[in-house]
């Protein structure tokens, strides 16, 4: 799915005014805002007049019929683009998002990028519109906060099923040639849909940080460059140790996601990532806590997994400084333990 550029692809300014927006030949009405972050806004939209749209509406462009909305509602992500660098990043997000087709990875249904007048006279910026299926039950983070307020939690079986689905989605990404790493696995990037009589559906979203996973680091300059990139694209409490303190000679691969996945599992069970306690402690360092990974949470976590989640044993760390990925299992091994 290539990036399309046309002044007719989207109605500039309509989103801010709560009106209609066009994505290519299909028209959508803005119903309400669902969220925002950085330069991006997410809206609930409904397709308008799909009976007369070219080719039968957006549904005609969607390969998987299960992604076609019964009531015409979708999620629309609007990204404000102020530089050529941001433009290239959005185009890359669109390209990468279009690679995946898996039940536990959020599919990109359609997109448009338009040129818009900038704030300075004669200047131009861009806006991107990305269309996705809508999941109104929110993210794992949203659900965890609500449950904490109600002094409730996911059942052990629901935790296991959510974790299995995340493993399945990552396994798909890691199976590409070359493998792709998500690089920002966390509860806030996992959509949850509650289903009557079934475990929750978990879908990994936001591929803005996804890249080919395998990198050969052969100098201090390359190591620092990777650390700077990770600081911008990988959420700190879920970031793998080798992305905090990268050796000058290292092979980085998709197992960075396995670390983040383990921290996400911990957060599902306890409502907070295993290292965030360091932020609240006087003089505590999140970075040092992650690099050391020797605190009591680790033994407790392994015990809980063994005792509650069908004797699953996941060893995602090594008690040394810096931690080595040499003993961290890949997602395929985690997946095999679950089935």
Phi, psi and omega in degrees: 000111182275166179277132180255141180234120176192140177296342179269356185287331179211149181274106185299131177085352183293324183297315180298328181272358179073021182266226182252155177224140177257132170243105189057235185269004185249140187251137181228142178260133179284121179265312178192163177276137179260330182181175178202159178186129181063235179259016185242146177228142180241131183235150167273124182232160177228133180294138183247132174061040183290346178290340181247000182291151180300125177078010177088024176087182184295334180301330180291340182267348185271122185291319182264113182301335181293343180270354178281126183286135178292325182254009176081009181266144180215173173256132180243122177258123177252127181242126176273127186242120186248356182211163177296327178296316177296322179299316180294324178295319179293318178299322178291322176299318178296316180298313182292317180301328182285349181286329194263141174218090184211144183300338182251017173236130185292122182276144171273120186270323179195167181199161172208144173237127183237153173274138180224149180296135180279182182286331178267147181300129179084355180266157180227142172236188179225160172229138178248141177236119182241129184254131182226162167298151182259140176229099191279355178280357174086193183263171173302323179297314178302313183294321180296319179296317180297317180295322180296319178297326180268006182055045181237174178202165175294146174290160179302319180293321178295320177301314180298316182292320177298315181297318177301317182293321177295321175301317182297318179295316179292323178301321177297315179296320183284349181272353179291161176238103002283160178296146174254139172256140177289318175075358178211047177288124181194162181303328180289348178250019177240114176279143181235133173238120180279133183235132182294124178077005180226160174292159179300147172273128180246130182228123178281132183231180175064090181258025180293338179255357184292138180210163167308132195283329194267122181229134175262116178260123185230011178203164178294325179297318178294322179297315180294323178297319178295317179298319179295319178297315181297322180299331181271330190246346185242121183300131191304312185294344184246007185279135181294150183303323183290347175269347173273318185221082186277129176294160180287345175225104185205153173247111181266137180218193187293352179289352169300325177293328180295320175301309181299323179296318178297318178295324178293318176301315178302316181294324177298321185280325188243355176083002179206151178291157187293347185245356184292342177302330184295332180293325185275342181280145180297118180077005181290145181239119178299317182299312181294322179298319180289316182295318180288313178048043183242009187277173188295338181302328187293311179297318179298318181297312180298321178297316181296316179298313182298318188277329186255327188252057170058041175062029176286136177235116179240117178253099184259006183221168171227133186279072177208168179237120354279156178299144180256144176277359187297333180254358180282127183288157174276169184297330181295327178286321175299317182297318180296326179293336185270345187237000000 
